[in-house]
Amino acid sequence: MYYFLNTTMPINKSGIEHAQIKRVHLFNSYNVPNKIVTRNFELDLHRNLKIAGIDEKNHLNLFEFLQGSGDFEAKALTAKDIKRPEGTTMKKVNDEFVVTDHRNRLAMKIKMWEDQSDQVSSVEYYDYANNLLKRERYDRRGFMSIAEIHNPTGATSVEQIFTPSGKLVYESFYFNDGQGEIKNSLLRIVDYQGKDYEFNGLNGFQRFLFDEINKVDDGKNVFIADRSAETEWGLLHMETKAYRVLFLHSAHTSDPYNPQDKLLNNNFDFSLRNFKYWNGIIDSTPHQTADMKARFDSDVTPIYTIPVGIVPNDLIEEPKVKFENRVPGKIIVVARLFPEKRLDHLLNAFKIVHEKFPEASLDFWGYGDGETDKKLKEQVSQLKLNDSVKFKGYSDNIGAEMDKAQISTLTSSVEGFALAVLEAQSHGLPVVSYDIPYGPSDIIQDGISGTLIKSGDYKAFADALMELLGDDKKLKQYSEAAYKNRERFSEAAIWKDWQVLDQDAKKFFDTQK
């Protein structure tokens, strides 16, 4: 079994989640058992999995592992199904149900999911002085999953997690750390196979559960740490034998332009300082593999090159979009609206483009951090581009939008692979990109399927866009080349890359007999 480790599977996904989803589909197509493992406790996780197109057989959540609720079948749970104290009455007030006692004092509040108004999401219990005593939160599938016990200040002091049948399986406690902060002081797994276990933090908790999961298949499992900072300690301290692999989804150094920089990327600092304890390291490009091998001993721990981007067979088999069916002058960017994406550069470049090509448009596809997106919108207003630049938000079907555009762009300061670049090429989109580590130069065929620009030179970036917009013949040629280029990242090609690691893992387990 292959386990791909993450913290969550959110509605708004980053490149890591998209990479995992593509990987799951690839492994499924070759009938290799695999699961995405998530750590965070979430009440609407299975809705998110469905939206992401992940079958429940391909997912395991650490808390649901304890609850035994991974395959729980959803059921309706309305306010009338909630048990109330004798003598109380219930009435609906706005979007919730209020329960009062015989003296009309507040006893309970029953709240519903915002997008599912007949399904219970939480129940709050109050004393006679209107103090919140306890909040029970319900899994969207229709069972009470977690109870929060509140102290006199109103803060949570104890959390308890239950099975769908109501059995306590986990609890955590919160106390003042002596410096004015409330922190989690103890985690307890309750009555697991007849025993209780205590941990002082998530690291030990994860280590224990990784070991329990690993006991399946006689421990012949491969664990891929996609979210290394959150899972690395637990993996490297496992007490059972497993093939443990670190996946580098970004540059390994603090300065991405200096692969020998003494400062490592914070996300990988612990992992790479413990390089020799991993069974393997994966990065997505030959460029980064070469940089890694120049710094670390690949004879001690193998370093594999496996692109995160995979072009599905069904996409390759689809008819290509006719050039004349694309929207003239439509430029898009698919990226999180975060500082490291340097989207202000793109706006400055587009301002120059728009002066020469007033019919050109620019669409931003991606979610923001609350600050960067605000600044970008202010910049659009300052540049007087409101009629031509649109912020479209996050899309689960970005391919349909790429099929309408003529050019895609990337202005990031650093990437691990630049998944959006391959996605664009796979939909026949020429890409204008800064030449950064890592990804664009490994995907784009410069001067054939796109254009690479010196990082930070937004004026040259604008020139490249204008050159393509002003030459339909070249733009069409680049589009055809992009379609051809995607074949390098077909399912068969990427699966071949995975086989090197797979064979090493099998050899590892053979030596453990």
LOVEX-112406 format. One record per residue (C-alpha): x, y, z; residue in three letters. Coordinates in pm, whole numbers, padded with zeros to 5 digits, always signed. Last residue first. Example, Ala and Ser with C-alpha at 12.3 -4.5 7.8 and 13.67 -1.06 7.14 Angstrom:
<rs>
+01367-00106+00714SER+01230-00450+00780ALA
</rs>
This chain:
<rs>
+01270-01085+00618LYS+01372-00718+00613GLN+01591-00758+00302THR+01285-00837+00090ASP+01116-00523+00221PHE+01397-00303+00093PHE+01409-00482-00242LYS+01036-00414-00285LYS+01089-00047-00201ALA+01372-00020-00454ASP+01146-00170-00721GLN+00872+00081-00642ASP+01114+00372-00653LEU+01229+00285-01004VAL+00872+00201-01105GLN+00750+00552-01026TRP+00936+00695-01325ASP+00767+00444-01558LYS+00432+00552-01415TRP+00514+00908-01518ILE+00571+00810-01882ALA+00269+00579-01899ALA+00036+00840-01751GLU+00155+01097-02002SER+00403+01368-01907PHE+00617+01370-02220ARG+00290+01362-02418GLU+00218+01715-02298ARG+00473+01859-02541ASN+00263+01773-02847LYS-00030+01980-02723TYR+00211+02261-02636ALA+00365+02241-02984ALA+00022+02289-03142GLU-00037+02594-02923SER+00306+02735-03006TYR+00226+02702-03375GLN-00108+02878-03324LYS+00059+03165-03141LEU+00323+03187-03412LYS+00059+03219-03684LYS-00153+03456-03477ASP+00138+03699-03443ASP+00064+04016-03247GLY-00060+03838-02936LEU+00256+03627-02936LEU+00500+03916-02960GLU+00289+04118-02718MET+00316+03850-02450LEU+00692+03823-02496ALA+00733+04202-02478ASP+00529+04213-02156ALA+00759+03956-01996PHE+01058+04158-02114ALA+00905+04450-01924LYS+00835+04227-01623TYR+01201+04137-01582ASP+01186+03967-01240GLY+01313+03625-01346SER+01465+03626-01692LYS+01191+03523-01934ILE+01106+03178-02072LEU+00872+03164-02371THR+00627+02896-02474GLY+00571+02582-02679SER+00857+02632-02926ILE+01071+02931-02830GLY+01151+02773-02495ASP+01016+02419-02470GLN+00825+02463-02146ILE+00826+02175-01897ILE+01176+02149-01749ASP+01240+02522-01798SER+00919+02601-01607PRO+00979+02350-01328GLY+01211+02461-01050TYR+01375+02703-01008PRO+01286+03011-01210ILE+01273+03117-01575ASP+00979+03358-01557TYR+00695+03227-01765SER+00506+03284-02087VAL+00303+02971-02155VAL+00148+02858-02484PRO-00183+02686-02412LEU-00271+02357-02580GLY-00471+02217-02290HIS-00183+01996-02174SER+00042+02302-02197GLN-00179+02486-01948ALA-00186+02196-01702GLU+00190+02164-01740LEU+00235+02530-01645VAL-00019+02505-01362ALA+00185+02224-01206LEU+00484+02451-01167ALA+00733+02186-01048PHE+00866+02282-00708GLY+00815+02651-00767GLU+01005+02972-00694VAL+00971+03347-00748SER+00642+03301-00931SER+00556+03495-01248THR+00363+03232-01447LEU+00144+03291-01752THR-00111+03125-01978SER-00190+03232-02334ILE-00482+03193-02577GLN-00771+03123-02340ALA-01098+02933-02384LYS-00962+02581-02334ASP-00783+02704-02023MET-01119+02785-01868GLU-01249+02432-01923ALA-00925+02293-01780GLY-00977+02494-01462ILE-01258+02266-01353ASN-01236+02274-00974ASP-01217+02653-00991SER-01088+02909-00739TYR-01165+03277-00776GLY-01242+03464-01098LYS-01054+03787-01040PHE-01098+03990-01358LYS-00865+04225-01544VAL-00984+04410-01856SER-01254+04648-01735ASP-01079+04717-01405ASN-00748+04799-01573LEU-00709+05157-01455LYS-00353+05094-01329LEU-00453+05221-00985GLN-00768+05009-00995SER-00575+04695-01086VAL-00323+04775-00812GLN-00604+04793-00556GLU-00724+04452-00673LYS-00372+04317-00633LEU-00343+04461-00284LYS-00667+04293-00175LYS-00556+03962-00327ASP-00229+03986-00136THR-00400+04049+00197GLU-00680+03796+00234GLY-00458+03499+00146ASP-00611+03460-00197GLY-00782+03189-00402TYR-00705+03111-00764GLY-00787+03197-01124TRP-00686+03547-01234PHE-00819+03647-01577ASP-00640+03894-01804LEU-00794+04056-02111SER-00660+04186-02442ALA-00884+04411-02653GLU-00667+04715-02574PRO-00365+04551-02740PHE-00086+04811-02743LYS-00179+04984-02416GLU-00304+04653-02279HIS+00035+04490-02316VAL+00209+04757-02107ILE-00053+04728-01833LYS-00025+04350-01864PHE+00340+04364-01763ALA+00265+04567-01451ASN-00020+04329-01370LEU+00205+04028-01415LEU+00469+04177-01189HIS+00202+04237-00922ASP+00136+03865-00951LEU+00462+03795-00774ARG+00359+03433-00694LYS+00561+03446-00372GLU+00322+03708-00231PRO+00009+03485-00245PHE-00290+03491-00481LEU-00276+03115-00534ARG-00212+03055-00900ALA-00370+03001-01240VAL-00293+03294-01470VAL-00492+03371-01781ILE-00453+03570-02101ILE-00745+03619-02340LYS-00640+03816-02648GLY-00878+03644-02886PRO-01112+03398-02707VAL-01031+03048-02831ARG-01252+02887-03094ASN-01025+03000-03379GLU-00743+02789-03236PHE-00952+02474-03250LYS-00948+02295-02917VAL-00787+01953-02954LYS-01017+01653-02963PRO-00992+01442-02644GLU-00752+01146-02641GLU-00481+01335-02453ILE-00738+01434-02191LEU-00859+01073-02155ASP-00502+00953-02105ASN-00450+01183-01810PRO-00160+01432-01817VAL+00040+01387-01498ILE+00224+01663-01315GLY+00398+01569-00992VAL+00709+01480-01190PRO+00914+01190-01049ILE+01291+01233-01022THR+01424+01007-00747TYR+01700+01066-00492ILE+01827+00749-00325PRO+01947+00781+00037THR+02302+00682+00127VAL+02431+00656-00231ASP+02238+00977-00303SER+02482+01167-00081ASP+02347+01521-00052PHE+02466+01851-00200ARG+02547+01782-00564ALA+02280+01512-00564LYS+02020+01769-00462MET+02118+02012-00737ASP+02107+01736-01000ALA+01767+01620-00874THR+01647+01981-00879GLN+01726+02016-01249HIS+01595+01668-01334PRO+01255+01785-01206THR+00987+01669-00965SER+01170+01583-00645ASP+01155+01259-00453ILE+01374+01156-00159ILE+01413+00794-00050GLY+01456+00559+00243ASN+01483+00854+00479TRP+01713+00834+00781TYR+02016+00963+00591LYS+01855+01302+00522PHE+01799+01392+00888ASN+01906+01751+00834ARG+01698+01725+00518LEU+01381+01636+00707SER+01424+01891+00985PHE+01485+02178+00739ASP+01230+02072+00478PHE+00947+02323+00528ASN+01192+02584+00653ASN+01378+02574+00319ASN+01741+02514+00408LEU+01983+02787+00506LEU+02339+02695+00414LYS+02264+02779+00050ASP+02411+02514-00180GLN+02108+02516-00413PRO+02151+02894-00452ASN+01873+03036-00670TYR+01606+02896-00438PRO+01746+03094-00145ASP+01591+02922+00157SER+01699+02589+00016THR+01510+02272-00084HIS+01308+02435-00360ALA+00946+02323-00360SER+00729+02012-00352HIS+01009+01795-00216LEU+00858+01452-00146PHE+01017+01268+00148LEU+00994+00889+00139VAL+00963+00631+00415ARG+00966+00262+00327TYR+00826+00110+00645ALA+00955-00095+00937LYS+00773-00047+01267THR+00888+00184+01546GLU+00816+00502+01353MET+01033+00795+01459HIS+01112+00922+01108LEU+00746+00916+01010LEU+00616+01097+01317GLY+00881+01366+01290TRP+00820+01424+00917GLU+00440+01463+00922THR+00360+01835+00956GLU+00680+01978+00808ALA+00679+01715+00533SER+00340+01773+00379ARG+00385+01534+00085ASP+00547+01270+00306ALA+00517+00948+00102ILE+00476+00634+00315PHE+00539+00303+00137VAL+00392-00005+00300ASN+00505-00360+00353LYS+00415-00360+00722GLY+00273-00711+00719ASP+00005-00588+00478ASP-00152-00371+00753VAL+00071-00310+01054LYS+00167+00021+00894ASN-00161+00182+00996ILE-00079+00115+01361GLU+00273+00250+01317ASP+00145+00566+01148PHE-00104+00595+01434LEU+00164+00593+01703PHE+00388+00835+01514ARG+00094+01069+01460GLN+00016+01089+01832PHE+00384+01132+01914GLY+00409+01430+01680ASN+00067+01571+01771LEU+00166+01660+02125GLY+00210+01549+02486ASN+00090+01196+02420PHE-00112+00944+02624GLU-00227+00593+02533TYR-00517+00390+02676ASP-00548+00014+02623LYS-00818-00238+02533GLY-00760-00239+02158GLN-00775+00140+02173TYR-00957+00216+02497ASP-00895+00592+02489VAL-00630+00772+02287ILE-00526+01065+02502ARG-00371+01399+02409LEU-00228+01628+02678LEU-00130+01992+02721SER-00301+02169+02431ASN-00227+02533+02488LYS-00398+02837+02635ILE-00154+03127+02645GLU-00098+03364+02936GLY+00259+03270+03009GLN+00187+02997+03260GLY+00091+02749+02989ASP-00279+02793+03063ASN-00452+02460+03009PHE-00617+02260+02732TYR-00697+01887+02739PHE-00741+01635+02460SER-00969+01336+02430GLU-00993+01033+02205TYR-01197+00714+02162VAL-01522+00775+02355LEU-01798+00541+02233LYS-02110+00714+02096GLY-02222+00474+01821SER-02074+00698+01549PRO-01741+00678+01736THR-01656+00962+01969PHE-01408+01248+02005ILE-01370+01446+02328GLN-01227+01795+02360GLU-01154+01944+02702VAL-01086+02297+02828SER-01255+02501+02555THR-01275+02870+02644ALA-01586+03034+02790GLY-01406+03179+03090THR-01593+02940+03322PRO-01456+02635+03133ASN-01607+02482+02819HIS-01633+02114+02727ILE-01613+02054+02352GLU-01778+01737+02222ALA-01678+01572+01895ILE-01840+01337+01643SER-02216+01341+01693MET-02355+01161+01389PHE-02517+01257+01058GLY-02285+01254+00756ARG-02197+01619+00813ARG-02018+01511+01128ASP-02177+01675+01427TYR-02034+01911+01683ARG-02140+01896+02046GLU-02081+02218+02238ARG-02069+02222+02615LYS-02118+02457+02905LEU-02201+02792+02742LEU-02307+03026+03020ASN-02664+03158+02987ASN-02704+03199+03364ALA-02935+02895+03389TYR-02673+02675+03222ASP-02627+02639+02847TYR-02581+02347+02602TYR-02483+02396+02238GLU-02568+02153+01958VAL-02380+02149+01628SER-02406+02076+01254SER-02759+01936+01229VAL-02888+01878+00874GLN-03207+02057+00755ASP-03030+02375+00643SER-02773+02204+00425GLN-02560+02487+00285ASP-02523+02664+00618GLU-02504+02341+00817TRP-02754+02357+01101MET-02743+02483+01457LYS-02926+02355+01763ILE-02913+02591+02058LYS-02986+02461+02406MET-03116+02554+02751ALA-03209+02922+02728LEU-03451+03021+03003ARG-03821+03039+02918ASN-03918+02933+03271ARG-04036+02592+03145HIS-03701+02543+02970ASP-03591+02686+02636THR-03458+02525+02315VAL-03360+02749+02024VAL-03338+02614+01670PHE-03110+02784+01420GLU-03126+02975+01092ASP-03355+03260+01203ASN-03515+03145+01527VAL-03681+02804+01504LYS-03867+02688+01812LYS-03807+02421+02073MET-03976+02360+02406THR-03836+02207+02724THR-04021+01994+02980GLY-03791+01693+02962GLU-03441+01775+02845PRO-03386+01749+02468ARG-03267+01460+02249LYS-03177+01571+01896ILE-03378+01400+01621ASP-03619+01693+01592LYS-03329+01917+01493ALA-03269+01698+01188THR-03019+01421+01120LEU-03040+01264+00773ALA-02802+00978+00707LYS-02457+00938+00554ALA-02308+00591+00543GLU-02005+00549+00769PHE-01713+00407+00570ASP-01436+00607+00738GLY-01610+00603+01075SER-01397+00358+01272GLY-01350+00637+01524GLN-00979+00573+01571LEU-00914+00554+01196PHE-01154+00846+01160GLU-00908+01047+01368PHE-00615+00953+01144LEU-00806+01011+00820ASN-00778+00749+00546LEU-00857+00798+00179HIS-00847+00602-00144ASN-01135+00367-00058LYS-01341+00681+00001GLU-01317+00762-00369ASP-01150+01094-00440ILE-01320+01317-00698GLY-01217+01638-00523ALA-01582+01731-00466ILE-01641+01388-00315LYS-01340+01423-00088LEU-01461+01765+00026ASN-01802+01622+00117ARG-01622+01346+00303HIS-01421+01592+00509LEU-01721+01783+00642ASP-01655+01733+01013LEU-01278+01762+01003GLU-01004+01643+01240PHE-00675+01713+01068ASN-00430+01435+00983ARG-00505+01328+00628THR-00382+01006+00465VAL-00428+00980+00088ILE-00460+00613+00010LYS-00307+00367-00235ASN-00346+00015-00368PRO-00184-00034-00712VAL-00436-00121-00983ASN-00245+00058-01262TYR-00531+00302-01324SER-00570+00338-00948ASN-00207+00444-00914PHE-00258+00717-01174LEU-00587+00835-01022HIS-00424+00859-00681VAL-00127+01048-00827ARG-00351+01307-00991LYS-00529+01364-00660ILE-00197+01389-00475GLN-00061+01647-00720ALA-00379+01855-00689HIS-00346+01845-00311GLU+00018+01956-00331ILE-00059+02228-00585GLY-00291+02396-00337SER-00659+02317-00301LYS-00952+02541-00218ASN-01217+02292-00102ILE-00971+02145+00145PRO-00820+01795+00162MET-00633+01802+00492THR-00303+01742+00670THR-00120+01539+00408ASN+00051+01202+00375LEU+00035+00984+00064PHE+00018+00619+00173TYR+00115+00352-00080TYR+00000+00000+00000MET
</rs>
